[in-house]
Amino acid sequence: MWTKWICNTLLSLSLVLNLGVGVIAQSVIDTVGVISPQEKALMESVSDQLYRAVTIQLETRVVLTTGDQSISDLAKRSLDTSKGVLLLVAVEDGQSHIQIGTGLATVVPDEEATGVLDQYIRRPMRFSEQGTGIVAAHMDLAQRLAAVHDINLQVGDDSGFESVRLVNCAGAGLILLMALGLGVLIRRNTL
């Protein structure tokens, strides 16, 4: 077990050093627990690929509440790069916001960001479904960013990444993609 961990760590370090680009420390933060570990791993993998390819930060943060702050103010303060996208969801408040960095305002206009929120998060859903909506929104944003930069996102395990062009994350296409990624991650974690 330790040998595999050490090898994976060394491999990751060598990839980062060879590419000259770091990785996002934590692109998915869920303080509420609505995103499963497998879903989080899939989301982080896609975010890391975008960052390595074109240094775009795609982050998702799930919090219980924003307290006295508006969700848009919190999102603005939380996004620390002009070349980034932050999906912020306050579960107890029933609020969500996508903050687009100034360098990406033409890639994901406000109208499209609002459409993503309306489609995946703002529609009424049970607590158990919130994670699925958040994952779908994250993957939709990843698809939009990848498409503009002609990036093929890799979803799968280390022994056989399957190149996937995320064409339309709505409906069956997203479910198929998530099932593929989650199935591979579950299989990998049980071996």
C-alpha positions as CSV (number, residue, x, y, z in Angstrom):
1,M,0.0,0.0,0.0
2,W,2.7,2.5,0.9
3,T,4.7,1.6,-2.2
4,K,1.7,2.4,-4.4
5,W,1.1,5.7,-2.6
6,I,4.8,6.7,-2.8
7,C,4.9,5.8,-6.5
8,N,1.7,7.8,-7.2
9,T,3.1,10.8,-5.3
10,L,6.4,10.7,-7.1
11,L,4.6,10.4,-10.5
12,S,2.3,13.3,-9.7
13,L,5.3,15.4,-8.6
14,S,7.2,14.6,-11.8
15,L,4.2,15.5,-13.9
16,V,3.7,18.8,-12.2
17,L,7.4,19.6,-12.5
18,N,7.6,18.6,-16.1
19,L,4.6,20.6,-17.1
20,G,5.8,23.6,-15.1
21,V,2.2,24.1,-13.9
22,G,1.0,23.4,-10.4
23,V,-2.4,21.9,-9.4
24,I,-5.2,23.5,-7.5
25,A,-4.7,22.7,-3.8
26,Q,-8.4,21.9,-3.4
27,S,-10.8,22.6,-6.2
28,V,-13.9,21.1,-4.5
29,I,-14.7,22.0,-0.9
30,D,-17.9,20.5,0.6
31,T,-18.4,21.4,4.3
32,V,-21.9,20.0,4.3
33,G,-21.3,16.6,2.9
34,V,-23.7,16.5,-0.1
35,I,-20.9,15.4,-2.6
36,S,-19.7,11.8,-2.3
37,P,-15.9,11.1,-2.2
38,Q,-16.2,9.5,-5.7
39,E,-18.0,12.5,-7.1
40,K,-15.5,14.9,-5.5
41,A,-12.6,12.9,-7.0
42,L,-14.2,13.1,-10.5
43,M,-14.8,16.8,-10.1
44,E,-11.2,17.5,-8.9
45,S,-9.8,15.4,-11.7
46,V,-11.6,17.6,-14.3
47,S,-10.6,20.8,-12.6
48,D,-7.0,19.7,-12.4
49,Q,-7.0,18.9,-16.1
50,L,-8.3,22.3,-17.0
51,Y,-5.7,24.0,-14.8
52,R,-2.9,22.0,-16.2
53,A,-4.0,22.6,-19.8
54,V,-4.8,26.3,-19.8
55,T,-4.4,27.4,-16.1
56,I,-8.1,27.9,-15.6
57,Q,-9.3,27.4,-12.0
58,L,-12.7,25.7,-11.8
59,E,-13.7,25.5,-8.1
60,T,-16.9,24.4,-6.3
61,R,-17.6,25.2,-2.7
62,V,-20.6,24.0,-0.7
63,V,-21.3,25.7,2.6
64,L,-24.2,25.4,5.0
65,T,-24.9,29.2,5.0
66,T,-23.3,32.5,4.1
67,G,-24.4,34.1,7.4
68,D,-25.0,37.8,7.1
69,Q,-23.2,38.1,3.7
70,S,-24.9,37.9,0.3
71,I,-23.8,34.9,-1.7
72,S,-22.5,37.1,-4.5
73,D,-20.3,39.1,-2.2
74,L,-18.9,36.0,-0.6
75,A,-18.2,34.5,-4.1
76,K,-16.5,37.7,-5.3
77,R,-14.2,37.6,-2.3
78,S,-13.5,33.9,-2.6
79,L,-12.5,33.9,-6.2
80,D,-8.8,34.8,-6.2
81,T,-7.9,34.8,-9.9
82,S,-9.2,36.5,-13.0
83,K,-8.9,33.2,-14.9
84,G,-11.2,31.3,-12.7
85,V,-14.8,30.1,-12.2
86,L,-16.3,29.5,-8.7
87,L,-19.6,27.7,-8.1
88,L,-20.8,28.5,-4.6
89,V,-23.8,26.8,-3.0
90,A,-25.2,27.7,0.4
91,V,-27.4,24.7,1.2
92,E,-29.4,26.0,4.2
93,D,-29.9,29.4,2.6
94,G,-31.1,27.8,-0.7
95,Q,-28.8,30.1,-2.7
96,S,-26.2,29.5,-5.3
97,H,-23.9,31.7,-7.4
98,I,-21.4,31.3,-10.1
99,Q,-18.6,33.9,-10.0
100,I,-16.7,34.3,-13.3
101,G,-13.3,35.8,-13.3
102,T,-12.8,38.9,-15.6
103,G,-10.5,36.9,-17.9
104,L,-13.3,34.4,-18.6
105,A,-16.3,36.7,-18.8
106,T,-16.7,36.1,-22.6
107,V,-16.3,32.4,-22.2
108,V,-19.0,31.9,-19.7
109,P,-21.3,35.0,-19.8
110,D,-23.6,35.7,-16.9
111,E,-26.7,34.5,-18.8
112,E,-25.1,31.1,-19.3
113,A,-24.0,30.9,-15.7
114,T,-27.5,31.7,-14.6
115,G,-28.8,28.9,-17.0
116,V,-26.4,26.4,-15.4
117,L,-27.7,27.3,-11.9
118,D,-31.3,27.2,-13.0
119,Q,-30.9,23.8,-14.8
120,Y,-29.0,21.9,-12.1
121,I,-29.2,23.6,-8.7
122,R,-32.1,26.1,-8.3
123,R,-34.9,23.7,-9.2
124,P,-36.4,22.2,-6.1
125,M,-34.7,19.1,-5.0
126,R,-34.4,16.9,-2.0
127,F,-31.2,17.1,0.2
128,S,-30.1,13.8,-1.1
129,E,-30.2,15.1,-4.7
130,Q,-28.3,18.3,-4.1
131,G,-24.9,16.6,-4.6
132,T,-26.0,15.3,-8.0
133,G,-27.1,18.8,-9.1
134,I,-23.8,20.4,-7.9
135,V,-21.7,17.7,-9.7
136,A,-23.8,18.2,-12.9
137,A,-23.3,22.0,-12.7
138,H,-19.5,21.6,-12.1
139,M,-19.2,19.2,-15.1
140,D,-21.3,21.5,-17.3
141,L,-19.0,24.4,-16.5
142,A,-16.0,22.2,-17.2
143,Q,-17.4,21.2,-20.6
144,R,-18.0,24.8,-21.5
145,L,-14.4,25.8,-20.5
146,A,-12.9,22.8,-22.3
147,A,-14.9,23.3,-25.5
148,V,-13.6,26.9,-25.9
149,H,-10.0,25.7,-25.5
150,D,-10.5,22.5,-27.5
151,I,-9.5,20.3,-24.6
152,N,-10.4,16.6,-24.3
153,L,-11.1,15.8,-20.7
154,Q,-9.9,12.5,-19.4
155,V,-12.3,10.5,-17.2
156,G,-11.2,7.1,-15.9
157,D,-8.5,5.3,-14.0
158,D,-4.7,5.5,-14.5
159,S,-4.5,2.2,-16.3
160,G,-6.9,3.2,-19.1
161,F,-8.0,6.8,-19.3
162,E,-10.8,7.1,-21.7
163,S,-10.8,10.4,-23.7
164,V,-14.1,12.0,-23.4
165,R,-15.3,15.2,-25.2
166,L,-18.1,16.5,-23.0
167,V,-20.6,17.5,-25.7
168,N,-23.7,18.1,-23.7
169,C,-23.8,17.6,-19.9
170,A,-27.6,17.7,-19.8
171,G,-29.8,14.7,-19.3
172,A,-28.6,11.2,-20.4
173,G,-25.1,12.3,-21.6
174,L,-24.2,13.6,-18.1
175,I,-25.7,10.6,-16.4
176,L,-23.7,8.3,-18.6
177,L,-20.5,10.3,-18.0
178,M,-21.0,10.3,-14.3
179,A,-21.8,6.6,-14.2
180,L,-18.6,5.8,-16.2
181,G,-16.4,8.0,-13.9
182,L,-18.0,6.8,-10.7
183,G,-17.9,3.2,-11.8
184,V,-14.2,3.4,-12.5
185,L,-13.5,5.2,-9.3
186,I,-15.5,2.7,-7.2
187,R,-13.8,-0.2,-9.0
188,R,-10.4,1.3,-8.4
189,N,-11.1,1.9,-4.7
190,T,-12.2,-1.7,-4.2
191,L,-9.2,-3.3,-5.7
